[in-house]
């Protein structure tokens, strides 16, 4: 999703609240970091599960 699409998504959530582009960028960066960390966690979790299954541990 591009930054412009994210901006539109955010504005669609609550178009009554106006914020500066800097505020918006900070919020989107925080959201993206959380999404990335969750994605990384899922990848590690899947790798761990695969390892455990491959070695007949679970």
mmCIF file as Biopython writes it, N, C-alpha, C and O atoms, coordinates in Angstrom:
data_model
#
loop_
_atom_site.group_PDB
_atom_site.id
_atom_site.type_symbol
_atom_site.label_atom_id
_atom_site.label_alt_id
_atom_site.label_comp_id
_atom_site.label_asym_id
_atom_site.label_entity_id
_atom_site.label_seq_id
_atom_site.pdbx_PDB_ins_code
_atom_site.Cartn_x
_atom_site.Cartn_y
_atom_site.Cartn_z
_atom_site.occupancy
_atom_site.B_iso_or_equiv
_atom_site.auth_seq_id
_atom_site.auth_asym_id
_atom_site.pdbx_PDB_model_num
ATOM 1   N N  . UNK A ? 1  ? 0.855   -1.177  0.000  1.0 0.0 1  A 1 
ATOM 2   C CA . UNK A ? 1  ? 0.000   0.000   0.000  1.0 0.0 1  A 1 
ATOM 3   C C  . UNK A ? 1  ? 0.900   1.239   0.000  1.0 0.0 1  A 1 
ATOM 4   O O  . UNK A ? 1  ? 1.805   1.356   0.827  1.0 0.0 1  A 1 
ATOM 5   N N  . UNK A ? 2  ? 0.652   2.136   -0.909 1.0 0.0 2  A 1 
ATOM 6   C CA . UNK A ? 2  ? 1.465   3.342   -1.000 1.0 0.0 2  A 1 
ATOM 7   C C  . UNK A ? 2  ? 1.104   4.311   0.115  1.0 0.0 2  A 1 
ATOM 8   O O  . UNK A ? 2  ? 0.070   4.176   0.770  1.0 0.0 2  A 1 
ATOM 9   N N  . UNK A ? 3  ? 1.977   5.289   0.315  1.0 0.0 3  A 1 
ATOM 10  C CA . UNK A ? 3  ? 1.716   6.310   1.346  1.0 0.0 3  A 1 
ATOM 11  C C  . UNK A ? 3  ? 0.416   7.048   1.051  1.0 0.0 3  A 1 
ATOM 12  O O  . UNK A ? 3  ? -0.335  7.371   1.972  1.0 0.0 3  A 1 
ATOM 13  N N  . UNK A ? 4  ? 0.142   7.319   -0.234 1.0 0.0 4  A 1 
ATOM 14  C CA . UNK A ? 4  ? -1.097  8.027   -0.583 1.0 0.0 4  A 1 
ATOM 15  C C  . UNK A ? 4  ? -2.321  7.188   -0.251 1.0 0.0 4  A 1 
ATOM 16  O O  . UNK A ? 4  ? -3.322  7.715   0.234  1.0 0.0 4  A 1 
ATOM 17  N N  . UNK A ? 5  ? -2.246  5.883   -0.508 1.0 0.0 5  A 1 
ATOM 18  C CA . UNK A ? 5  ? -3.374  5.005   -0.174 1.0 0.0 5  A 1 
ATOM 19  C C  . UNK A ? 5  ? -3.572  4.951   1.329  1.0 0.0 5  A 1 
ATOM 20  O O  . UNK A ? 5  ? -4.705  4.955   1.811  1.0 0.0 5  A 1 
ATOM 21  N N  . UNK A ? 6  ? -2.470  4.900   2.073  1.0 0.0 6  A 1 
ATOM 22  C CA . UNK A ? 6  ? -2.572  4.886   3.528  1.0 0.0 6  A 1 
ATOM 23  C C  . UNK A ? 6  ? -3.209  6.181   4.019  1.0 0.0 6  A 1 
ATOM 24  O O  . UNK A ? 6  ? -4.045  6.169   4.923  1.0 0.0 6  A 1 
ATOM 25  N N  . UNK A ? 7  ? -2.811  7.281   3.423  1.0 0.0 7  A 1 
ATOM 26  C CA . UNK A ? 7  ? -3.360  8.582   3.821  1.0 0.0 7  A 1 
ATOM 27  C C  . UNK A ? 7  ? -4.870  8.591   3.596  1.0 0.0 7  A 1 
ATOM 28  O O  . UNK A ? 7  ? -5.627  9.040   4.457  1.0 0.0 7  A 1 
ATOM 29  N N  . UNK A ? 8  ? -5.306  8.097   2.441  1.0 0.0 8  A 1 
ATOM 30  C CA . UNK A ? 8  ? -6.737  8.062   2.150  1.0 0.0 8  A 1 
ATOM 31  C C  . UNK A ? 8  ? -7.468  7.139   3.115  1.0 0.0 8  A 1 
ATOM 32  O O  . UNK A ? 8  ? -8.571  7.447   3.565  1.0 0.0 8  A 1 
ATOM 33  N N  . UNK A ? 9  ? -6.850  6.008   3.429  1.0 0.0 9  A 1 
ATOM 34  C CA . UNK A ? 9  ? -7.463  5.075   4.379  1.0 0.0 9  A 1 
ATOM 35  C C  . UNK A ? 9  ? -7.626  5.742   5.729  1.0 0.0 9  A 1 
ATOM 36  O O  . UNK A ? 9  ? -8.683  5.653   6.353  1.0 0.0 9  A 1 
ATOM 37  N N  . UNK A ? 10 ? -6.572  6.413   6.177  1.0 0.0 10 A 1 
ATOM 38  C CA . UNK A ? 10 ? -6.638  7.082   7.478  1.0 0.0 10 A 1 
ATOM 39  C C  . UNK A ? 10 ? -7.715  8.152   7.472  1.0 0.0 10 A 1 
ATOM 40  O O  . UNK A ? 10 ? -8.476  8.274   8.432  1.0 0.0 10 A 1 
ATOM 41  N N  . UNK A ? 11 ? -7.784  8.921   6.404  1.0 0.0 11 A 1 
ATOM 42  C CA . UNK A ? 11 ? -8.772  9.999   6.331  1.0 0.0 11 A 1 
ATOM 43  C C  . UNK A ? 11 ? -10.185 9.427   6.294  1.0 0.0 11 A 1 
ATOM 44  O O  . UNK A ? 11 ? -11.118 10.028  6.825  1.0 0.0 11 A 1 
ATOM 45  N N  . UNK A ? 12 ? -10.337 8.272   5.669  1.0 0.0 12 A 1 
ATOM 46  C CA . UNK A ? 12 ? -11.658 7.659   5.589  1.0 0.0 12 A 1 
ATOM 47  C C  . UNK A ? 12 ? -12.121 7.181   6.963  1.0 0.0 12 A 1 
ATOM 48  O O  . UNK A ? 12 ? -13.321 7.140   7.231  1.0 0.0 12 A 1 
ATOM 49  N N  . UNK A ? 13 ? -11.188 6.824   7.824  1.0 0.0 13 A 1 
ATOM 50  C CA . UNK A ? 13 ? -11.544 6.355   9.161  1.0 0.0 13 A 1 
ATOM 51  C C  . UNK A ? 13 ? -12.200 7.485   9.949  1.0 0.0 13 A 1 
ATOM 52  O O  . UNK A ? 13 ? -13.223 7.281   10.603 1.0 0.0 13 A 1 
ATOM 53  N N  . UNK A ? 14 ? -11.615 8.659   9.885  1.0 0.0 14 A 1 
ATOM 54  C CA . UNK A ? 14 ? -12.182 9.777   10.632 1.0 0.0 14 A 1 
ATOM 55  C C  . UNK A ? 14 ? -11.864 11.076  9.902  1.0 0.0 14 A 1 
ATOM 56  O O  . UNK A ? 14 ? -10.831 11.699  10.149 1.0 0.0 14 A 1 
ATOM 57  N N  . UNK A ? 15 ? -12.740 11.473  9.018  1.0 0.0 15 A 1 
ATOM 58  C CA . UNK A ? 15 ? -12.460 12.664  8.207  1.0 0.0 15 A 1 
ATOM 59  C C  . UNK A ? 15 ? -12.794 13.958  8.941  1.0 0.0 15 A 1 
ATOM 60  O O  . UNK A ? 15 ? -12.650 15.040  8.372  1.0 0.0 15 A 1 
ATOM 61  N N  . UNK A ? 16 ? -13.236 13.867  10.194 1.0 0.0 16 A 1 
ATOM 62  C CA . UNK A ? 16 ? -13.540 15.088  10.943 1.0 0.0 16 A 1 
ATOM 63  C C  . UNK A ? 16 ? -12.310 15.609  11.671 1.0 0.0 16 A 1 
ATOM 64  O O  . UNK A ? 16 ? -12.304 16.751  12.131 1.0 0.0 16 A 1 
ATOM 65  N N  . UNK A ? 17 ? -11.277 14.795  11.783 1.0 0.0 17 A 1 
ATOM 66  C CA . UNK A ? 17 ? -10.074 15.194  12.511 1.0 0.0 17 A 1 
ATOM 67  C C  . UNK A ? 17 ? -8.982  15.563  11.525 1.0 0.0 17 A 1 
ATOM 68  O O  . UNK A ? 17 ? -8.583  14.737  10.704 1.0 0.0 17 A 1 
ATOM 69  N N  . UNK A ? 18 ? -8.502  16.778  11.594 1.0 0.0 18 A 1 
ATOM 70  C CA . UNK A ? 18 ? -7.446  17.229  10.690 1.0 0.0 18 A 1 
ATOM 71  C C  . UNK A ? 18 ? -6.109  17.177  11.418 1.0 0.0 18 A 1 
ATOM 72  O O  . UNK A ? 18 ? -6.020  17.496  12.603 1.0 0.0 18 A 1 
ATOM 73  N N  . UNK A ? 19 ? -5.091  16.778  10.705 1.0 0.0 19 A 1 
ATOM 74  C CA . UNK A ? 19 ? -3.758  16.735  11.290 1.0 0.0 19 A 1 
ATOM 75  C C  . UNK A ? 19 ? -2.752  17.176  10.245 1.0 0.0 19 A 1 
ATOM 76  O O  . UNK A ? 19 ? -3.014  17.147  9.043  1.0 0.0 19 A 1 
ATOM 77  N N  . UNK A ? 20 ? -1.615  17.577  10.731 1.0 0.0 20 A 1 
ATOM 78  C CA . UNK A ? 20 ? -0.567  17.996  9.809  1.0 0.0 20 A 1 
ATOM 79  C C  . UNK A ? 20 ? 0.029   16.758  9.141  1.0 0.0 20 A 1 
ATOM 80  O O  . UNK A ? 20 ? -0.059  15.654  9.680  1.0 0.0 20 A 1 
ATOM 81  N N  . UNK A ? 21 ? 0.630   16.942  7.979  1.0 0.0 21 A 1 
ATOM 82  C CA . UNK A ? 21 ? 1.268   15.800  7.303  1.0 0.0 21 A 1 
ATOM 83  C C  . UNK A ? 21 ? 2.345   15.137  8.174  1.0 0.0 21 A 1 
ATOM 84  O O  . UNK A ? 21 ? 2.548   13.926  8.096  1.0 0.0 21 A 1 
ATOM 85  N N  . UNK A ? 22 ? 3.030   15.932  9.000  1.0 0.0 22 A 1 
ATOM 86  C CA . UNK A ? 22 ? 4.061   15.368  9.879  1.0 0.0 22 A 1 
ATOM 87  C C  . UNK A ? 22 ? 3.440   14.450  10.925 1.0 0.0 22 A 1 
ATOM 88  O O  . UNK A ? 22 ? 3.949   13.360  11.187 1.0 0.0 22 A 1 
ATOM 89  N N  . UNK A ? 23 ? 2.332   14.898  11.521 1.0 0.0 23 A 1 
ATOM 90  C CA . UNK A ? 23 ? 1.634   14.061  12.507 1.0 0.0 23 A 1 
ATOM 91  C C  . UNK A ? 23 ? 1.161   12.771  11.852 1.0 0.0 23 A 1 
ATOM 92  O O  . UNK A ? 23 ? 1.315   11.680  12.399 1.0 0.0 23 A 1 
ATOM 93  N N  . UNK A ? 24 ? 0.592   12.922  10.688 1.0 0.0 24 A 1 
ATOM 94  C CA . UNK A ? 24 ? 0.068   11.769  9.957  1.0 0.0 24 A 1 
ATOM 95  C C  . UNK A ? 24 ? 1.187   10.781  9.637  1.0 0.0 24 A 1 
ATOM 96  O O  . UNK A ? 24 ? 1.021   9.572   9.798  1.0 0.0 24 A 1 
ATOM 97  N N  . UNK A ? 25 ? 2.321   11.299  9.185  1.0 0.0 25 A 1 
ATOM 98  C CA . UNK A ? 25 ? 3.459   10.450  8.842  1.0 0.0 25 A 1 
ATOM 99  C C  . UNK A ? 25 ? 3.951   9.688   10.072 1.0 0.0 25 A 1 
ATOM 100 O O  . UNK A ? 25 ? 4.276   8.504   9.980  1.0 0.0 25 A 1 
ATOM 101 N N  . UNK A ? 26 ? 4.006   10.362  11.217 1.0 0.0 26 A 1 
ATOM 102 C CA . UNK A ? 26 ? 4.445   9.697   12.450 1.0 0.0 26 A 1 
ATOM 103 C C  . UNK A ? 26 ? 3.503   8.558   12.822 1.0 0.0 26 A 1 
ATOM 104 O O  . UNK A ? 26 ? 3.947   7.471   13.191 1.0 0.0 26 A 1 
ATOM 105 N N  . UNK A ? 27 ? 2.208   8.813   12.723 1.0 0.0 27 A 1 
ATOM 106 C CA . UNK A ? 27 ? 1.215   7.790   13.056 1.0 0.0 27 A 1 
ATOM 107 C C  . UNK A ? 27 ? 1.329   6.612   12.097 1.0 0.0 27 A 1 
ATOM 108 O O  . UNK A ? 27 ? 1.333   5.458   12.527 1.0 0.0 27 A 1 
ATOM 109 N N  . UNK A ? 28 ? 1.420   6.892   10.815 1.0 0.0 28 A 1 
ATOM 110 C CA . UNK A ? 28 ? 1.529   5.819   9.822  1.0 0.0 28 A 1 
ATOM 111 C C  . UNK A ? 28 ? 2.821   5.022   10.000 1.0 0.0 28 A 1 
ATOM 112 O O  . UNK A ? 28 ? 2.833   3.804   9.823  1.0 0.0 28 A 1 
ATOM 113 N N  . UNK A ? 29 ? 3.902   5.709   10.350 1.0 0.0 29 A 1 
ATOM 114 C CA . UNK A ? 29 ? 5.160   5.007   10.592 1.0 0.0 29 A 1 
ATOM 115 C C  . UNK A ? 29 ? 5.037   4.058   11.776 1.0 0.0 29 A 1 
ATOM 116 O O  . UNK A ? 29 ? 5.532   2.931   11.732 1.0 0.0 29 A 1 
ATOM 117 N N  . UNK A ? 30 ? 4.371   4.521   12.840 1.0 0.0 30 A 1 
ATOM 118 C CA . UNK A ? 30 ? 4.166   3.654   14.008 1.0 0.0 30 A 1 
ATOM 119 C C  . UNK A ? 30 ? 3.319   2.437   13.643 1.0 0.0 30 A 1 
ATOM 120 O O  . UNK A ? 30 ? 3.621   1.315   14.050 1.0 0.0 30 A 1 
ATOM 121 N N  . UNK A ? 31 ? 2.262   2.668   12.878 1.0 0.0 31 A 1 
ATOM 122 C CA . UNK A ? 31 ? 1.390   1.565   12.454 1.0 0.0 31 A 1 
ATOM 123 C C  . UNK A ? 31 ? 2.179   0.580   11.594 1.0 0.0 31 A 1 
ATOM 124 O O  . UNK A ? 31 ? 2.090   -0.632  11.791 1.0 0.0 31 A 1 
ATOM 125 N N  . UNK A ? 32 ? 2.945   1.101   10.646 1.0 0.0 32 A 1 
ATOM 126 C CA . UNK A ? 32 ? 3.728   0.232   9.759  1.0 0.0 32 A 1 
ATOM 127 C C  . UNK A ? 32 ? 4.762   -0.580  10.536 1.0 0.0 32 A 1 
ATOM 128 O O  . UNK A ? 32 ? 4.984   -1.752  10.234 1.0 0.0 32 A 1 
ATOM 129 N N  . UNK A ? 33 ? 5.398   0.042   11.541 1.0 0.0 33 A 1 
ATOM 130 C CA . UNK A ? 33 ? 6.378   -0.684  12.352 1.0 0.0 33 A 1 
ATOM 131 C C  . UNK A ? 33 ? 5.713   -1.821  13.111 1.0 0.0 33 A 1 
ATOM 132 O O  . UNK A ? 33 ? 6.278   -2.908  13.229 1.0 0.0 33 A 1 
ATOM 133 N N  . UNK A ? 34 ? 4.511   -1.572  13.626 1.0 0.0 34 A 1 
ATOM 134 C CA . UNK A ? 34 ? 3.795   -2.634  14.343 1.0 0.0 34 A 1 
ATOM 135 C C  . UNK A ? 34 ? 3.424   -3.762  13.391 1.0 0.0 34 A 1 
ATOM 136 O O  . UNK A ? 34 ? 3.546   -4.937  13.736 1.0 0.0 34 A 1 
ATOM 137 N N  . UNK A ? 35 ? 2.972   -3.406  12.201 1.0 0.0 35 A 1 
ATOM 138 C CA . UNK A ? 35 ? 2.621   -4.425  11.202 1.0 0.0 35 A 1 
ATOM 139 C C  . UNK A ? 35 ? 3.859   -5.245  10.844 1.0 0.0 35 A 1 
ATOM 140 O O  . UNK A ? 35 ? 3.795   -6.473  10.774 1.0 0.0 35 A 1 
ATOM 141 N N  . UNK A ? 36 ? 4.986   -4.564  10.617 1.0 0.0 36 A 1 
ATOM 142 C CA . UNK A ? 36 ? 6.221   -5.262  10.261 1.0 0.0 36 A 1 
ATOM 143 C C  . UNK A ? 36 ? 6.686   -6.170  11.390 1.0 0.0 36 A 1 
ATOM 144 O O  . UNK A ? 36 ? 7.114   -7.297  11.138 1.0 0.0 36 A 1 
ATOM 145 N N  . UNK A ? 37 ? 6.609   -5.696  12.635 1.0 0.0 37 A 1 
ATOM 146 C CA . UNK A ? 37 ? 7.064   -6.529  13.747 1.0 0.0 37 A 1 
ATOM 147 C C  . UNK A ? 37 ? 6.149   -7.739  13.916 1.0 0.0 37 A 1 
ATOM 148 O O  . UNK A ? 37 ? 6.623   -8.829  14.237 1.0 0.0 37 A 1 
ATOM 149 N N  . UNK A ? 38 ? 4.853   -7.563  13.705 1.0 0.0 38 A 1 
ATOM 150 C CA . UNK A ? 38 ? 3.933   -8.700  13.771 1.0 0.0 38 A 1 
ATOM 151 C C  . UNK A ? 38 ? 4.230   -9.701  12.662 1.0 0.0 38 A 1 
ATOM 152 O O  . UNK A ? 38 ? 4.175   -10.912 12.877 1.0 0.0 38 A 1 
ATOM 153 N N  . UNK A ? 39 ? 4.546   -9.187  11.472 1.0 0.0 39 A 1 
ATOM 154 C CA . UNK A ? 39 ? 4.873   -10.050 10.341 1.0 0.0 39 A 1 
ATOM 155 C C  . UNK A ? 39 ? 6.148   -10.840 10.636 1.0 0.0 39 A 1 
ATOM 156 O O  . UNK A ? 39 ? 6.208   -12.044 10.388 1.0 0.0 39 A 1 
ATOM 157 N N  . UNK A ? 40 ? 7.168   -10.153 11.167 1.0 0.0 40 A 1 
ATOM 158 C CA . UNK A ? 40 ? 8.425   -10.824 11.512 1.0 0.0 40 A 1 
ATOM 159 C C  . UNK A ? 40 ? 8.190   -11.883 12.579 1.0 0.0 40 A 1 
ATOM 160 O O  . UNK A ? 40 ? 8.761   -12.971 12.506 1.0 0.0 40 A 1 
ATOM 161 N N  . UNK A ? 41 ? 7.362   -11.580 13.561 1.0 0.0 41 A 1 
ATOM 162 C CA . UNK A ? 41 ? 7.045   -12.545 14.611 1.0 0.0 41 A 1 
ATOM 163 C C  . UNK A ? 41 ? 6.391   -13.782 14.012 1.0 0.0 41 A 1 
ATOM 164 O O  . UNK A ? 41 ? 6.745   -14.908 14.363 1.0 0.0 41 A 1 
ATOM 165 N N  . UNK A ? 42 ? 5.435   -13.575 13.109 1.0 0.0 42 A 1 
ATOM 166 C CA . UNK A ? 42 ? 4.744   -14.701 12.469 1.0 0.0 42 A 1 
ATOM 167 C C  . UNK A ? 42 ? 5.735   -15.562 11.686 1.0 0.0 42 A 1 
ATOM 168 O O  . UNK A ? 42 ? 5.665   -16.791 11.734 1.0 0.0 42 A 1 
ATOM 169 N N  . UNK A ? 43 ? 6.662   -14.914 10.961 1.0 0.0 43 A 1 
ATOM 170 C CA . UNK A ? 43 ? 7.652   -15.665 10.189 1.0 0.0 43 A 1 
ATOM 171 C C  . UNK A ? 43 ? 8.520   -16.514 11.110 1.0 0.0 43 A 1 
ATOM 172 O O  . UNK A ? 43 ? 8.792   -17.677 10.811 1.0 0.0 43 A 1 
ATOM 173 N N  . UNK A ? 44 ? 8.959   -15.935 12.235 1.0 0.0 44 A 1 
ATOM 174 C CA . UNK A ? 44 ? 9.782   -16.687 13.186 1.0 0.0 44 A 1 
ATOM 175 C C  . UNK A ? 44 ? 8.983   -17.839 13.791 1.0 0.0 44 A 1 
ATOM 176 O O  . UNK A ? 44 ? 9.492   -18.947 13.962 1.0 0.0 44 A 1 
ATOM 177 N N  . UNK A ? 45 ? 7.727   -17.554 14.109 1.0 0.0 45 A 1 
ATOM 178 C CA . UNK A ? 45 ? 6.863   -18.581 14.694 1.0 0.0 45 A 1 
ATOM 179 C C  . UNK A ? 45 ? 6.686   -19.750 13.713 1.0 0.0 45 A 1 
ATOM 180 O O  . UNK A ? 45 ? 6.763   -20.913 14.107 1.0 0.0 45 A 1 
ATOM 181 N N  . UNK A ? 46 ? 6.450   -19.434 12.444 1.0 0.0 46 A 1 
ATOM 182 C CA . UNK A ? 46 ? 6.290   -20.473 11.425 1.0 0.0 46 A 1 
ATOM 183 C C  . UNK A ? 46 ? 7.578   -21.269 11.248 1.0 0.0 46 A 1 
ATOM 184 O O  . UNK A ? 46 ? 7.540   -22.490 11.093 1.0 0.0 46 A 1 
ATOM 185 N N  . UNK A ? 47 ? 8.710   -20.585 11.271 1.0 0.0 47 A 1 
ATOM 186 C CA . UNK A ? 47 ? 10.002  -21.269 11.135 1.0 0.0 47 A 1 
ATOM 187 C C  . UNK A ? 47 ? 10.233  -22.205 12.312 1.0 0.0 47 A 1 
ATOM 188 O O  . UNK A ? 47 ? 10.711  -23.326 12.138 1.0 0.0 47 A 1 
ATOM 189 N N  . UNK A ? 48 ? 9.895   -21.744 13.499 1.0 0.0 48 A 1 
ATOM 190 C CA . UNK A ? 48 ? 10.052  -22.575 14.697 1.0 0.0 48 A 1 
ATOM 191 C C  . UNK A ? 48 ? 9.162   -23.800 14.609 1.0 0.0 48 A 1 
ATOM 192 O O  . UNK A ? 48 ? 9.604   -24.913 14.892 1.0 0.0 48 A 1 
ATOM 193 N N  . UNK A ? 49 ? 7.905   -23.601 14.218 1.0 0.0 49 A 1 
ATOM 194 C CA . UNK A ? 49 ? 6.979   -24.727 14.074 1.0 0.0 49 A 1 
ATOM 195 C C  . UNK A ? 49 ? 7.500   -25.738 13.058 1.0 0.0 49 A 1 
ATOM 196 O O  . UNK A ? 49 ? 7.440   -26.946 13.287 1.0 0.0 49 A 1 
ATOM 197 N N  . UNK A ? 50 ? 8.008   -25.242 11.940 1.0 0.0 50 A 1 
ATOM 198 C CA . UNK A ? 50 ? 8.536   -26.132 10.905 1.0 0.0 50 A 1 
ATOM 199 C C  . UNK A ? 50 ? 9.723   -26.921 11.448 1.0 0.0 50 A 1 
ATOM 200 O O  . UNK A ? 50 ? 9.813   -28.129 11.232 1.0 0.0 50 A 1 
ATOM 201 N N  . UNK A ? 51 ? 10.621  -26.258 12.141 1.0 0.0 51 A 1 
ATOM 202 C CA . UNK A ? 51 ? 11.783  -26.934 12.723 1.0 0.0 51 A 1 
ATOM 203 C C  . UNK A ? 51 ? 11.336  -28.029 13.693 1.0 0.0 51 A 1 
ATOM 204 O O  . UNK A ? 51 ? 11.827  -29.157 13.640 1.0 0.0 51 A 1 
ATOM 205 N N  . UNK A ? 52 ? 10.406  -27.685 14.573 1.0 0.0 52 A 1 
ATOM 206 C CA . UNK A ? 52 ? 9.927   -28.653 15.564 1.0 0.0 52 A 1 
ATOM 207 C C  . UNK A ? 52 ? 9.250   -29.849 14.896 1.0 0.0 52 A 1 
ATOM 208 O O  . UNK A ? 52 ? 9.433   -30.988 15.324 1.0 0.0 52 A 1 
ATOM 209 N N  . UNK A ? 53 ? 8.477   -29.592 13.860 1.0 0.0 53 A 1 
ATOM 210 C CA . UNK A ? 53 ? 7.813   -30.689 13.140 1.0 0.0 53 A 1 
ATOM 211 C C  . UNK A ? 53 ? 8.830   -31.541 12.381 1.0 0.0 53 A 1 
ATOM 212 O O  . UNK A ? 53 ? 8.748   -32.769 12.384 1.0 0.0 53 A 1 
ATOM 213 N N  . UNK A ? 54 ? 9.789   -30.878 11.732 1.0 0.0 54 A 1 
ATOM 214 C CA . UNK A ? 54 ? 10.807  -31.602 10.965 1.0 0.0 54 A 1 
ATOM 215 C C  . UNK A ? 54 ? 11.643  -32.517 11.854 1.0 0.0 54 A 1 
ATOM 216 O O  . UNK A ? 54 ? 12.128  -33.554 11.402 1.0 0.0 54 A 1 
ATOM 217 N N  . UNK A ? 55 ? 11.810  -32.138 13.103 1.0 0.0 55 A 1 
ATOM 218 C CA . UNK A ? 55 ? 12.627  -32.929 14.027 1.0 0.0 55 A 1 
ATOM 219 C C  . UNK A ? 55 ? 11.771  -33.774 14.971 1.0 0.0 55 A 1 
ATOM 220 O O  . UNK A ? 55 ? 12.240  -34.256 16.001 1.0 0.0 55 A 1 
ATOM 221 N N  . UNK A ? 56 ? 10.508  -33.937 14.591 1.0 0.0 56 A 1 
ATOM 222 C CA . UNK A ? 56 ? 9.572   -34.777 15.353 1.0 0.0 56 A 1 
ATOM 223 C C  . UNK A ? 56 ? 9.494   -34.402 16.830 1.0 0.0 56 A 1 
ATOM 224 O O  . UNK A ? 56 ? 9.348   -35.265 17.696 1.0 0.0 56 A 1 
ATOM 225 N N  . UNK A ? 57 ? 9.593   -33.119 17.101 1.0 0.0 57 A 1 
ATOM 226 C CA . UNK A ? 57 ? 9.484   -32.648 18.484 1.0 0.0 57 A 1 
ATOM 227 C C  . UNK A ? 57 ? 8.018   -32.408 18.832 1.0 0.0 57 A 1 
ATOM 228 O O  . UNK A ? 57 ? 7.595   -32.599 19.972 1.0 0.0 57 A 1 
ATOM 229 N N  . UNK A ? 58 ? 7.259   -31.987 17.835 1.0 0.0 58 A 1 
ATOM 230 C CA . UNK A ? 58 ? 5.811   -31.819 18.059 1.0 0.0 58 A 1 
ATOM 231 C C  . UNK A ? 58 ? 5.042   -32.617 17.024 1.0 0.0 58 A 1 
ATOM 232 O O  . UNK A ? 58 ? 3.811   -32.615 17.032 1.0 0.0 58 A 1 
#
